[in-house]
Amino acid sequence: MSDLHDDPLGAGKRPSIGALLGQLSEQVSTLVRTELELAKAEATRSAKSLGAGGAAIAVAAVLAFFALGTLIAAGVLGIAEALPAWLAALIVGVVLLILAGIAAGLGAQRIKKQRPPTEAVAGRLKEDLASLKKGFTR
């Protein structure tokens, strides 16, 4: 009795082009399916890690928010030693609005410069399709 490994193509016959294309199609399908499963597993693991990191950052942001409020109050109280309290609060408020405006302007500039990710993905997909077409026409 013959072992499959001795004659994988069966009795010395060469497979037809149709059989080879069928095998290729099956193997590509299996490869794509496996790659998608791997990407899904990596995305799940990454999402869990990002979630934990995001929670820690959220806690830090809340604490920083309260610390900033305390520092602003200290600034108002410090200026109130030399000026009336209402004027000290007004000065600190105006300075904070100026800083907020500067931060908003810088953020808006960065957003305008950013290329949408969908365009980048579409560009890469077009390149991949062009490479595939070029490979099949050789």
Backbone hydrogen bonds, N-H to C=O, Kabsch-Sander energy under -0.5 kcal/mol:
donor,donor_aa,acceptor,acceptor_aa,energy
6,D,3,D,-1.1
7,D,3,D,-1.1
10,G,7,D,-1.4
13,K,10,G,-2.0
20,L,16,S,-2.4
21,L,17,I,-2.9
22,G,18,G,-2.2
23,Q,19,A,-2.4
24,L,20,L,-2.7
25,S,21,L,-2.7
26,E,22,G,-2.4
27,Q,23,Q,-2.9
28,V,24,L,-2.8
29,S,25,S,-2.3
30,T,26,E,-2.4
31,L,27,Q,-2.5
32,V,28,V,-2.8
33,R,29,S,-2.5
34,T,30,T,-2.5
35,E,31,L,-2.6
36,L,32,V,-2.4
37,E,33,R,-2.1
38,L,34,T,-2.4
39,A,35,E,-2.7
40,K,36,L,-2.4
41,A,37,E,-2.3
42,E,38,L,-2.6
43,A,39,A,-2.5
44,T,40,K,-2.3
45,R,41,A,-2.3
46,S,42,E,-2.6
47,A,43,A,-2.6
48,K,44,T,-2.1
49,S,45,R,-2.0
50,L,46,S,-2.7
51,G,47,A,-2.4
52,A,48,K,-2.0
53,G,49,S,-2.3
54,G,50,L,-2.9
55,A,51,G,-2.1
56,A,52,A,-1.8
57,I,53,G,-2.1
58,A,54,G,-2.4
59,V,55,A,-2.2
60,A,56,A,-2.2
61,A,57,I,-2.6
62,V,58,A,-2.2
63,L,59,V,-2.3
64,A,60,A,-2.6
65,F,61,A,-2.2
66,F,62,V,-2.0
67,A,63,L,-2.3
68,L,64,A,-2.6
69,G,65,F,-2.1
70,T,66,F,-2.1
71,L,67,A,-2.4
72,I,68,L,-2.5
73,A,69,G,-2.3
74,A,70,T,-2.2
75,G,71,L,-2.1
76,V,72,I,-2.4
77,L,73,A,-2.6
78,G,74,A,-2.4
79,I,75,G,-2.5
80,A,76,V,-2.2
81,E,78,G,-1.0
82,A,79,I,-1.6
83,L,79,I,-2.1
88,A,84,P,-2.2
89,A,85,A,-2.4
90,L,86,W,-1.9
91,I,87,L,-2.6
92,V,88,A,-2.3
93,G,89,A,-2.5
94,V,90,L,-2.4
95,V,91,I,-2.3
96,L,92,V,-2.3
97,L,93,G,-2.2
98,I,94,V,-2.3
99,L,95,V,-2.3
100,A,96,L,-2.4
101,G,97,L,-2.2
102,I,98,I,-2.2
103,A,99,L,-2.4
104,A,100,A,-2.5
105,G,101,G,-2.3
106,L,102,I,-2.4
107,G,103,A,-2.3
108,A,104,A,-2.4
109,Q,105,G,-2.0
110,R,106,L,-2.0
111,I,107,G,-2.1
112,K,108,A,-2.1
113,K,109,Q,-1.6
114,Q,110,R,-1.2
119,E,116,P,-0.8
120,A,116,P,-1.3
121,V,117,P,-2.6
122,A,118,T,-2.5
123,G,119,E,-2.2
124,R,120,A,-2.1
125,L,121,V,-2.5
126,K,122,A,-2.2
127,E,123,G,-2.0
128,D,124,R,-2.4
129,L,125,L,-2.6
130,A,126,K,-2.4
131,S,127,E,-2.2
132,L,128,D,-2.4
133,K,129,L,-2.7
134,K,130,A,-2.4
135,G,131,S,-2.3
136,F,132,L,-1.9
137,T,133,K,-1.3
138,R,134,K,-0.5
